[in-house]
Amino acid sequence: MMKNAVEVRDLVVVRGGHEVLRNLDISIGGGVTGLLGPSGCGKSTLMRSLVGVQQLRAGTVTAFGLEAGSRPLRDRIGYVTQAASVYDDLTVAENLTFFARVLGVGRAEADASLEAVDLGQQREQVVGRLSGGQRSRVSLAVALLRKPDLLVLDEPTVGLDPVLRRDLWALFHRLADEGAAVFVSSHVMDEADRCDRLLLMRDGRIIADGSPSEIRQKTGADDIESAFLAIVEEDVA
Ligand SMILES: Nc1ncnc2c1ncn2[C@@H]1O[C@H](COP(=O)(O)OP(=O)(O)OP(=O)(O)O)[C@@H](O)[C@H]1O
């Protein structure tokens, strides 16, 4: 069992004069951990904090015992944002070759990353002509180039059809089985059951933490959306 990949302590983040994260305490270990919550609740801000690109007002964030954003972590963390981070005018293979050179990894790793996201057959296609789901898999392949120990994925399945979503979740579990800690955000509650562990977020705070079945049981709800609503109601009562 992996020791905690990430430790967040008393984290406070202010953006635009508004306290977006409020005294967060989270530990993230192995497996697939989902961060679920409504739009604007602070998911991207938390992910930015984990990878070290967010200014913190207070608290600490460490990954593998090292301060988030510190140099030795760069090889160990893969981060995929919602915005596509690959070149539309290059082919899939050219993108991978380019980023492999920048990151100093070999061709074998580039090929392995492409295979991992199941884009071997699209390798000669120009990225700008791929579907949204294929394009996000190219970004994911780039993030996999250095075989990260921690993968931070910000809403990777947004806008994808159900088949692609299912395939991507299967890939996250495969990566977790191979030893990576996978931290995935979503605002789609029906993705909850695909996670080993769930963090439900609302208004900059974690309001529930457990496996999907634990969270359902605790609230007596049949699904995570109802559980979320029950927790919110209890919270404001
Ligand atoms: N660049 C910014 N400057 C100021 N405030 C910001 C900035 N980016 C985000 N915010 C604010 O921070 C809060 C949290 O935003 P964040 O992007 O972390 O939410 P989110 O849960 O990821 O939302 P979504 O699901 O829509 O991506 C929001 O209230 C948003 O208005």
The ligand as a Gaussian input file, in Angstrom:
#p B3LYP/6-31G(d) Opt

LIG

0 1
 N       -8.197000      33.639000     -12.018000
 C       -9.089000      33.828000     -11.064000
 N       -9.183000      34.995000     -10.412000
 C      -10.071000      35.190000      -9.437000
 N      -10.950000      34.247000      -9.021000
 C      -10.901000      33.067000      -9.633000
 C       -9.975000      32.773000     -10.677000
 N      -10.184000      31.510000     -11.082000
 C      -11.174000      31.029000     -10.327000
 N      -11.614000      31.947000      -9.463000
 C      -12.692000      31.777000      -8.475000
 O      -12.327000      30.727000      -7.599000
 C      -13.471000      29.930000      -7.283000
 C      -13.130000      28.471000      -7.497000
 O      -12.818000      28.251000      -8.873000
 P      -12.312000      26.842000      -9.389000
 O      -11.937000      27.035000     -10.827000
 O      -11.296000      26.301000      -8.461000
 O      -13.661000      25.987000      -9.271000
 P      -14.009000      24.563000      -9.862000
 O      -14.697000      23.822000      -8.772000
 O      -12.825000      23.941000     -10.474000
 O      -15.075000      24.929000     -10.990000
 P      -15.382000      24.185000     -12.410000
 O      -16.011000      22.870000     -12.079000
 O      -16.371000      25.140000     -13.036000
 O      -14.094000      24.091000     -13.155000
 C      -14.622000      30.451000      -8.109000
 O      -15.452000      31.209000      -7.272000
 C      -13.981000      31.316000      -9.158000
 O      -14.816000      32.406000      -9.459000

